[in-house]
Amino acid sequence: MSHSLVFDAVSEDSPGPKWVARWHRSWPAYQAWFLNSGGDSGPDRAACEKALRRHMPELVPVHARLVALAGGSDRAARFLSTWCPPSYLGGCSLACAVSDDDVRLLRNYDLSPDLNEGLLLRSKWCGKPVMGMVEFLWGLSDGINAAGLSIALAYGGRQETGRGFGITTILRYVLETCDTVEQALRVLQRVPSHMPYNVLVADAQGAAASVEIFAGGGAKVQPHLIATNHQSDGSQPDRAAFTKTHERFDHLGELLSSTSDPAHLVHGFTRAPLKQDRYGEGFGTLFTAEYEPLKTRMTLHWGCDRSVQTLAAFKEGRKEVHYSTMAPGPARKDDIDWVKIGMDYAAGHDIDWRRLVPGWCDVA
């Protein structure tokens, strides 16, 4: 079965006609999800707006603008506030590598192609240029701002819920209001999330942190700059065998310990066991996002293909990705089974590079 997703790169400083177009495109599906998941039984509009004023006041004018553009209904206002929303799932692998002259934060986004908006948005909603992958029409699953602060999330592994905001709105808030990891950590401690998540954050000064976010509020910094879909409190994550969260976590640890150059970290993310290909089961890697805080640059990787964006020279465009035919990332010479090649050559057999080289695209 073929699976595909259209990715759009859009630049709009203030919410306007481009955002409205996305609203009309995505709201029918989001509204159906919201209703079917019991969203109408959640807090009323006044409570949602009060929570936003209390915890993230800088976003209040943005929220009001978006609600007006969306038609002004109570349901739209409540949905866009993301205060105590219905629960939702996800996957993802995160890691950050730091050297004397480079910082790279990477994430694999693992989900069904039918459940991602495919939108990279560059905006300037609160005065600071921000770009990132959009979820829930204005939140961010990952992103970077003009100060170089970069952030990404992974599902924390449990459907436990508490009184809090959807995590993507919190990530948006971090990038709109913070410049450093220290500032971001204060926000993540202060603003409550409605579900458990794991978040990595890095800045242009070389600081980085991995944080476990708890349902209903609170956060704890972790000792290693990696995360998958479980937390360190001993709780049992949902579908651990299916998502292979512990196996991916262990592999990330090995990958990070063996990577001296942060620029090489991406090679591990674009091949198994981090790269997932179970698209029909709702667990495939839709993209690898690579953030470079020192250059305020991000790169989206889809197998052999990629798109590089900077805040200063953002390029709008559209790309359709077909996952059933997408080859994994380029192999390196140390991935090649040279013994097998030699044996085939000595026996007079043709060399099948696609079979011999894991993730074959080219030999670098």
WONOR-V584372 format. One record per pair of residues at least 6 apart in sequence whose C-alpha atoms are under 8 Angstrom apart, sorted by the first residue. I is the first residue (numbers start at 1). GAP is how many residues later the second one is. If there is no record, write none. Layout:
{{I;GAP} {I;GAP}}
This chain:
{{1;279} {1;323} {2;320} {2;321} {2;322} {3;110} {3;276} {3;277} {3;319} {3;320} {3;321} {4;109} {4;316} {4;317} {4;318} {4;319} {4;320} {5;108} {5;109} {5;113} {5;315} {5;316} {5;317} {6;112} {6;312} {6;313} {6;314} {6;315} {7;110} {7;111} {7;112} {7;113} {7;311} {7;312} {7;313} {7;314} {8;110} {8;111} {8;112} {8;308} {8;309} {8;310} {8;311} {9;110} {9;111} {9;112} {9;113} {9;306} {9;307} {9;308} {9;309} {10;8} {10;109} {10;110} {10;111} {10;112} {10;305} {10;306} {10;307} {11;110} {11;111} {11;112} {11;303} {11;304} {11;305} {12;6} {12;7} {12;109} {12;110} {12;111} {12;112} {13;109} {13;110} {13;111} {13;112} {13;116} {14;109} {14;110} {14;111} {15;47} {15;50} {15;51} {15;110} {16;53} {20;49} {20;50} {22;115} {23;47} {23;114} {26;91} {26;111} {30;106} {34;6} {34;45} {34;52} {37;49} {37;50} {38;48} {39;40} {39;46} {39;47} {40;35} {42;42} {42;43} {43;35} {43;40} {43;41} {44;30} {44;34} {45;29} {45;30} {45;32} {45;33} {48;30} {48;33} {48;34} {48;35} {49;11} {49;29} {49;32} {51;32} {52;7} {52;8} {52;29} {52;31} {53;6} {53;7} {55;135} {55;136} {56;117} {56;135} {58;68} {58;119} {59;67} {59;114} {62;63} {62;64} {63;14} {63;17} {63;18} {66;14} {67;6} {67;9} {67;10} {67;13} {70;6} {79;6} {80;56} {80;57} {80;58} {81;84} {82;83} {82;84} {82;87} {83;80} {83;81} {83;82} {83;83} {83;111} {84;78} {84;79} {84;80} {84;81} {84;82} {84;110} {85;80} {85;81} {85;109} {87;72} {87;74} {87;108} {88;71} {89;66} {89;70} {90;20} {90;21} {90;64} {90;65} {91;18} {91;19} {91;20} {91;63} {91;64} {91;137} {91;138} {91;152} {91;192} {92;15} {92;16} {92;17} {92;18} {92;19} {92;61} {92;62} {92;63} {92;136} {92;137} {93;14} {93;15} {93;16} {93;17} {93;61} {93;133} {93;134} {93;135} {93;136} {93;155} {93;156} {93;181} {94;11} {94;12} {94;13} {94;14} {94;58} {94;59} {94;60} {94;106} {94;131} {94;132} {94;133} {94;134} {95;10} {95;11} {95;12} {95;105} {95;130} {95;131} {95;132} {95;157} {95;161} {96;7} {96;8} {96;9} {96;10} {96;104} {96;106} {96;112} {96;129} {96;130} {97;6} {97;7} {97;8} {97;128} {97;159} {97;162} {97;164} {97;165} {97;168} {98;6} {98;108} {98;110} {98;164} {99;107} {99;161} {99;162} {99;163} {100;106} {102;104} {102;160} {102;161} {102;190} {102;192} {103;99} {103;101} {103;103} {103;159} {103;189} {103;190} {103;191} {104;158} {104;159} {104;161} {104;186} {104;187} {104;188} {104;189} {105;45} {105;46} {105;95} {105;96} {105;97} {105;185} {105;186} {105;187} {106;159} {106;160} {106;163} {106;182} {106;183} {106;184} {106;185} {107;45} {107;162} {107;181} {107;182} {107;183} {108;161} {108;166} {108;167} {108;177} {108;178} {108;179} {108;180} {108;181} {109;175} {109;176} {109;177} {109;178} {109;179} {109;180} {110;166} {110;173} {110;174} {110;175} {110;176} {110;177} {111;168} {111;171} {111;172} {111;173} {111;174} {111;175} {112;167} {112;168} {112;169} {112;170} {112;171} {112;172} {112;174} {113;166} {113;169} {113;171} {113;173} {116;19} {117;17} {117;18} {118;15} {118;16} {119;14} {119;15} {120;11} {120;12} {120;13} {120;14} {121;10} {121;11} {121;12} {121;13} {122;7} {122;8} {122;9} {122;10} {122;189} {122;192} {123;6} {123;7} {123;8} {124;6} {125;51} {126;50} {126;51} {127;49} {128;17} {128;18} {128;48} {128;49} {129;16} {129;17} {129;182} {130;13} {130;14} {130;15} {130;16} {130;45} {130;46} {130;181} {131;12} {131;13} {131;14} {131;180} {132;8} {132;9} {132;10} {132;11} {132;12} {133;7} {133;8} {133;9} {133;10} {134;6} {134;7} {134;8} {135;6} {135;33} {136;32} {138;31} {138;34} {139;28} {139;29} {139;30} {139;31} {139;32} {139;33} {140;28} {140;29} {140;31} {140;32} {141;11} {141;12} {141;27} {141;30} {142;8} {142;9} {142;10} {142;11} {142;29} {143;7} {143;8} {143;9} {143;32} {143;148} {144;6} {144;7} {144;31} {144;147} {144;149} {144;152} {144;153} {144;154} {145;30} {145;31} {145;34} {145;151} {145;166} {146;150} {146;165} {147;32} {147;33} {147;56} {147;57} {147;146} {147;149} {148;31} {148;55} {148;56} {148;144} {148;145} {148;146} {148;147} {148;148} {149;26} {149;29} {149;30} {149;31} {149;32} {149;52} {149;53} {149;54} {149;55} {149;144} {150;25} {150;51} {150;52} {150;53} {150;141} {150;142} {150;143} {151;20} {151;24} {151;48} {151;49} {151;50} {151;51} {152;19} {152;47} {152;48} {152;49} {153;44} {153;45} {153;46} {153;47} {154;43} {154;44} {154;45} {154;73} {154;74} {154;75} {155;41} {155;42} {155;43} {155;73} {155;74} {155;75} {156;39} {156;40} {156;41} {156;42} {156;56} {156;57} {156;72} {156;73} {156;74} {156;75} {156;81} {157;39} {157;40} {157;72} {157;73} {157;74} {157;79} {157;80} {157;81} {158;37} {158;38} {158;72} {158;78} {158;79} {158;80} {159;36} {159;37} {159;79} {160;35} {160;36} {160;55} {161;33} {161;34} {161;35} {161;54} {161;55} {162;31} {162;32} {162;33} {162;53} {162;54} {162;55} {163;29} {163;30} {163;31} {163;52} {163;53} {163;54} {164;27} {164;28} {164;29} {164;30} {164;31} {164;51} {164;52} {164;53} {165;26} {165;27} {165;28} {165;29} {166;27} {166;28} {166;29} {167;26} {167;27} {167;28} {167;30} {170;18} {170;21} {170;23} {174;10} {174;13} {174;14} {178;6} {179;24} {180;22} {180;23} {180;24} {180;25} {180;27} {181;20} {181;21} {181;22} {181;26} {181;27} {181;28} {184;17} {188;25} {188;30} {188;31} {189;28} {189;29} {189;30} {189;31} {190;27} {190;28} {191;26} {191;27} {192;22} {192;23} {192;24} {192;25} {192;26} {193;20} {193;21} {193;22} {193;23} {193;24} {194;20} {194;21} {194;22} {194;23} {195;18} {195;19} {195;20} {195;21} {196;16} {196;17} {196;18} {196;19} {197;15} {197;16} {197;17} {197;32} {198;12} {198;13} {198;14} {198;15} {198;29} {198;30} {198;31} {198;33} {199;11} {199;12} {199;13} {199;14} {199;28} {200;8} {200;9} {200;10} {200;11} {200;25} {200;26} {200;27} {201;7} {201;8} {201;9} {202;6} {202;7} {202;91} {203;90} {203;91} {204;89} {204;90} {205;89} {208;17} {209;12} {209;13} {209;15} {209;16} {210;11} {210;12} {210;13} {210;14} {210;15} {210;16} {210;17} {211;8} {211;9} {211;10} {211;11} {212;7} {212;8} {212;9} {212;10} {212;19} {213;6} {213;7} {224;29} {226;23} {226;26} {226;27} {227;22} {228;17} {228;18} {228;20} {228;21} {229;8} {229;14} {229;16} {229;17} {230;6} {230;7} {230;15} {230;16} {231;6} {240;6} {243;40} {248;25} {248;26} {251;22} {251;23} {255;10} {255;13} {256;9} {259;6} {266;24} {267;62} {267;63} {267;64} {268;6} {269;6} {269;19} {270;18} {270;31} {270;33} {270;58} {270;59} {271;57} {271;58} {271;88} {275;9} {275;10} {276;7} {276;8} {276;9} {277;6} {277;7} {277;8} {278;6} {279;6} {279;44} {286;16} {286;37} {287;13} {287;14} {287;15} {288;12} {288;13} {288;14} {289;9} {289;10} {289;11} {289;12} {290;8} {290;9} {290;10} {290;11} {291;6} {291;7} {291;8} {292;6} {295;15} {296;14} {296;15} {297;11} {297;12} {297;13} {297;14} {298;10} {298;11} {298;12} {299;7} {299;8} {299;9} {299;10} {300;6} {300;7} {300;8} {301;6} {302;19} {302;24} {302;26} {302;27} {303;23} {303;24} {303;25} {303;26} {303;27} {304;22} {304;23} {304;24} {304;25} {304;26} {304;57} {309;6} {327;32} {327;33} {327;34} {328;31} {328;32} {328;33} {329;30} {329;31} {329;32} {330;29} {330;30} {330;31} {330;32} {330;33} {330;34} {331;26} {331;27} {331;28} {331;29} {331;30} {331;31} {331;32} {331;33} {332;31} {332;32} {333;30} {333;31} {335;22} {335;23} {336;20} {336;21} {336;22} {337;19} {337;20} {340;16} {341;10} {341;15} {344;6} {344;7} {345;6} {353;7} {354;6} {354;7}}
